[in-house]
Amino acid sequence: MVSEGTITFQAGVPGTHARLGWMLAPLAVGLGTLVVAAVALWPFRSLSTDEAVAVNRARQPFGDLLHTIAHHEPAQAGYLLTLKAATLAGTDERTLRAASALALALAAALMVVLATLLLGRVEGLVAGVALGANAGAVAVSVEAAPYALGLLGVVVATLLLVVAIERRRPWLWALYAVACVVLPLTHPLAASVLLAHAAALVVRPGQRDPGAGIFIAAAGLAGAAVIVVWLALDRLDAPDGTGGFDLWEVVNGLIRAAGWSPLLALAAVAGLAALLAGGPAQPPAWKSTLVAGLVASPGVVTILAAAALPVFPTHALIVCAPGIALAAGAAYRLVSDSTVLWVAAGCVLAVSAVTVGAVVAAEPGEDWRALAAAARQVRGPRETIVVLPERSRAAFAYYAPYVRTSYYARGDGAWVAVVADGPASAIALGRRAVRTPRYALLRQFRYGDHLRLQHWVRP
């Protein structure tokens, strides 16, 4: 009897260890993602114009910040408040960007839980890693920008929906309704996934006897719709700085959302095909609808919104990444041989590692730190400094807070910092602040793909 008891106990150990391992999987994926983001954060990159503008707003007194959000930037409410909290810890580049890194790590950890509930344990692990190792997601996790917070908002809102459907508790539906209202404030395009949520609710089991939960969810979706309309009206009269809608930018955004990885994109397509094929072994229709909708809805909404609003799909479509990760996790269902699974996973991770390495090693688009140092050193006593466009003055002031800038060239010469797409565009923009032929362009220096420093002198 003793030996039987011993055998029974030892046989139960592997199962216990396995259960513990699966319970710790979200934590492991979250910490792994945080390590990847920390490595990507390590290069001491300069803030860009958009980052510096956001930081400048977040450093205002709290009351002034709320006024700015309500009257000028309601679409960035969630991120500006998050950035305000980050400024309490420090104002250096890494500290300010750490909020985005933490958001991605938490999103990857919760993705494991979400995909496990939707598809299964192995699929959950694959999906979590697919999101955490996505080079496009890692790229936004090292920016002081709202995109990583939008990713987290999509994962949290979707997870609360799935838990509410599975558990059918009114308080869970109430939490989901709150998440719906908050979601557009993380990033406006993140709210597009609520269309996928609505579609899943329509085809979910028990729709003929929905109970109180569906009415609570409907209230949350209606509240989100009101917020989205408010944000759209706020942007309706904004100048279109996109240069016009370009469908190729949508394609570019989807490529970025797939981490610039053809293998991850192929896995996502295969997973979607497996889910939508149906069959007795497949998850319920509402789960397949939800995953497909998470991938498709941001792109569809972007194309429709472009008819009336300025859209920036290249970066904003990163909110498709959670759906792509879920679809990639579903591709596990097509693999019957564990060896093939591990080889495929290794190839995807290898491509992701190379792409993340390229992101880390990439030159910053705007190196304001180097430009500000150079401008301070070379400026003559009777020369002025001009920064164009005007909003970029926040970036220059971050690195040279005590250096005065002018709106127009004056004195014996002017050093003009210009954010533009190329040297010709930079010269054309510089002429707006420099009176010619009173001044002539002597030389132009490059500080990243989009930033140039021009020296204008009297001929």
Residue pairs with C-beta under 8 A, 6 or more apart in sequence:
22 116
22 121
25 112
25 121
25 124
25 125
25 128
26 109
26 110
26 112
26 113
26 128
27 109
29 108
29 109
29 111
29 112
29 125
29 128
29 129
29 132
30 105
30 106
30 108
30 109
30 132
31 105
32 108
32 129
32 132
33 104
33 105
33 108
33 109
33 131
33 132
33 133
34 101
34 102
34 105
36 132
36 133
36 138
36 356
37 100
37 101
37 104
37 105
37 138
37 141
37 142
38 101
39 360
40 101
40 138
40 139
40 141
40 142
40 356
40 359
40 360
41 94
41 97
41 98
41 101
41 142
42 360
43 360
43 361
44 93
44 94
44 369
45 93
45 142
45 364
46 93
46 364
46 366
46 367
46 368
46 369
46 370
46 395
46 399
46 448
47 55
47 93
47 96
47 144
47 368
47 395
47 398
48 143
48 364
48 365
48 366
48 368
48 395
49 366
49 368
49 391
49 392
49 394
49 395
49 419
50 145
51 96
51 143
51 144
51 145
51 395
52 368
52 392
52 394
52 395
52 397
52 398
53 391
53 394
53 395
54 76
54 79
54 80
54 83
54 144
54 145
55 83
55 87
55 91
55 96
55 144
55 394
55 398
56 394
56 397
56 398
57 65
57 68
57 73
57 80
58 65
58 80
58 83
58 84
58 86
58 87
59 87
59 91
60 68
62 84
65 80
65 81
65 84
68 80
69 76
69 77
69 80
69 81
73 80
74 185
74 230
74 231
74 234
75 184
75 185
75 187
75 188
75 231
75 234
75 235
76 146
77 185
78 146
78 149
78 153
78 182
78 185
78 186
78 187
79 145
79 146
79 149
79 186
79 187
82 99
82 103
82 149
83 96
83 99
83 144
85 99
86 95
86 96
86 98
86 99
87 96
89 95
89 98
90 96
93 144
96 144
97 141
97 142
97 143
97 144
99 144
99 148
99 149
100 140
100 141
100 142
100 143
100 144
100 145
100 147
100 148
100 149
101 141
101 142
101 148
103 141
103 148
103 149
103 151
103 152
104 131
104 132
104 137
104 138
104 140
104 141
104 148
104 151
104 152
105 132
105 141
106 152
107 131
107 137
107 148
107 151
107 152
107 154
107 155
107 156
107 322
108 128
108 129
108 131
108 132
109 128
110 152
110 155
110 156
110 159
111 124
111 127
111 128
111 131
111 132
111 155
111 322
111 325
111 326
112 124
112 125
112 127
112 128
113 124
113 159
114 124
114 127
114 155
114 158
114 159
114 162
114 326
115 123
115 124
115 126
115 127
115 128
115 325
115 326
115 329
116 123
116 124
116 125
117 124
117 159
117 162
117 163
117 166
118 162
118 283
118 287
118 290
118 291
118 326
119 127
119 283
119 287
119 326
119 329
119 330
119 332
119 333
120 332
122 332
123 329
123 330
123 332
123 333
124 329
125 329
126 328
126 329
126 331
126 332
126 345
127 325
127 326
127 328
127 329
128 325
129 345
129 349
130 264
130 267
130 324
130 325
130 328
130 329
130 348
131 137
131 151
131 155
131 321
131 322
131 325
133 259
133 348
133 349
133 352
133 353
133 356
134 257
134 258
134 259
134 261
134 264
134 321
134 324
134 325
134 352
135 259
135 260
135 261
135 352
135 355
135 356
135 358
135 359
136 256
136 257
136 258
136 259
136 260
136 318
136 321
137 148
137 151
137 259
137 318
137 321
138 259
138 356
138 359
139 256
139 359
140 147
140 148
140 151
140 315
140 318
141 148
142 359
145 315
146 186
146 187
147 187
147 315
147 316
147 318
147 319
149 186
149 187
150 186
150 187
150 189
150 190
150 316
150 318
150 319
151 190
151 318
151 319
151 321
151 322
152 186
153 179
153 182
153 183
153 186
153 187
153 190
154 183
154 190
154 193
154 294
154 319
154 322
155 322
156 179
157 176
157 179
157 180
157 183
157 193
157 194
157 197
158 193
158 197
158 290
158 294
158 322
160 172
160 175
160 176
160 179
161 176
161 197
161 200
161 201
161 217
161 290
162 290
163 172
164 172
164 173
164 175
164 176
164 213
164 217
165 200
165 201
165 204
165 286
168 206
168 211
168 213
169 213
170 212
170 213
170 216
172 213
173 212
173 213
173 214
173 216
173 217
173 220
174 216
176 216
176 217
176 220
177 216
177 217
177 219
177 220
177 221
177 223
178 220
179 220
180 194
180 197
180 217
180 220
180 221
180 223
180 224
181 220
181 223
181 224
181 227
183 190
183 191
183 193
183 194
183 224
184 190
184 191
184 224
184 227
184 228
184 231
185 227
187 316
187 319
188 228
188 231
188 232
189 298
189 301
189 302
189 316
189 317
189 319
190 319
191 224
191 227
191 228
192 297
192 298
192 300
192 301
192 302
192 319
193 293
193 294
193 297
193 298
193 319
193 322
193 323
194 221
194 224
195 293
195 297
195 300
195 301
196 289
196 290
196 292
196 293
196 294
196 296
196 297
196 323
197 221
197 290
197 293
198 221
199 289
199 290
199 293
200 286
200 287
200 289
200 290
200 293
201 207
201 214
201 217
201 286
203 285
203 286
203 289
204 284
204 286
205 284
205 286
207 214
232 305
232 308
232 309
235 309
235 310
236 308
236 309
238 309
238 310
239 310
240 310
241 310
242 310
242 311
242 312
245 306
245 311
247 303
249 313
249 314
250 299
250 302
250 303
250 313
250 317
252 313
252 314
253 299
253 302
253 313
253 314
253 315
253 316
253 317
253 318
253 320
254 299
254 317
254 320
255 265
256 314
256 315
256 317
256 318
257 317
257 318
257 319
257 320
257 321
257 324
258 264
258 265
258 268
258 321
258 324
259 321
259 352
259 355
260 355
261 348
261 351
261 352
261 355
262 351
263 344
263 347
263 348
263 351
264 324
264 328
264 348
264 351
264 352
265 324
267 327
267 328
267 331
267 344
267 348
268 295
268 324
268 325
268 327
268 328
268 331
269 327
270 331
270 334
271 291
271 326
271 327
271 328
271 329
271 330
271 331
271 332
271 333
271 334
272 291
272 292
272 295
272 327
272 330
274 282
274 330
274 331
274 333
274 334
275 282
275 283
275 287
275 288
275 291
275 292
275 327
275 330
276 288
276 292
278 285
278 288
281 333
282 288
282 333
291 323
291 326
291 327
291 330
292 323
292 327
293 323
294 320
294 322
294 323
294 326
295 320
295 323
295 324
295 327
296 323
298 316
298 317
298 319
298 320
299 313
299 317
299 320
302 311
302 313
302 316
302 317
305 311
328 348
332 341
335 341
335 344
363 448
363 449
364 448
365 448
365 449
365 450
365 451
366 395
366 419
366 447
366 448
366 450
366 451
367 447
367 448
367 451
368 395
368 396
368 398
368 399
368 447
368 451
369 399
370 447
371 396
371 399
371 417
371 447
371 451
371 453
372 396
372 399
372 400
372 403
373 399
374 445
374 447
374 453
375 385
375 396
375 400
375 403
375 415
375 417
375 453
376 400
376 403
378 415
378 455
379 385
379 415
380 412
380 413
382 411
382 412
382 413
383 411
383 412
383 413
383 414
383 415
384 405
384 406
384 409
384 410
384 411
384 413
384 414
384 415
385 396
385 403
385 404
385 405
385 406
385 414
385 415
385 416
385 417
386 405
386 406
386 407
386 408
386 409
386 414
386 415
386 416
386 417
386 433
386 434
387 393
387 395
387 396
387 405
387 416
387 417
388 416
388 417
388 418
388 419
388 429
388 430
388 432
388 433
389 419
389 429
390 407
392 417
392 419
393 405
396 403
396 405
396 417
397 405
406 414
407 433
408 433
408 434
408 435
409 416
409 433
409 434
409 435
409 439
409 456
412 457
412 458
413 439
413 442
413 455
413 456
413 457
413 458
414 433
414 434
414 439
414 455
414 456
415 453
415 454
415 455
415 456
416 430
416 433
416 434
416 453
416 454
416 455
416 456
417 451
417 452
417 453
417 454
418 426
418 429
418 430
418 451
418 452
418 453
418 454
419 450
419 451
420 426
420 428
420 429
420 450
420 452
421 450
423 444
423 446
423 452
426 444
426 452
426 454
427 441
427 444
427 454
430 441
430 454
430 456
434 441
434 456
437 459
438 458
439 456
439 457
439 458
439 459
440 456
440 457
440 458
440 459
441 454
441 455
441 456
442 455
442 456
442 457
443 454
443 455
444 452
444 453
444 454
444 455
445 452
445 453
445 454
445 455
446 452
447 453
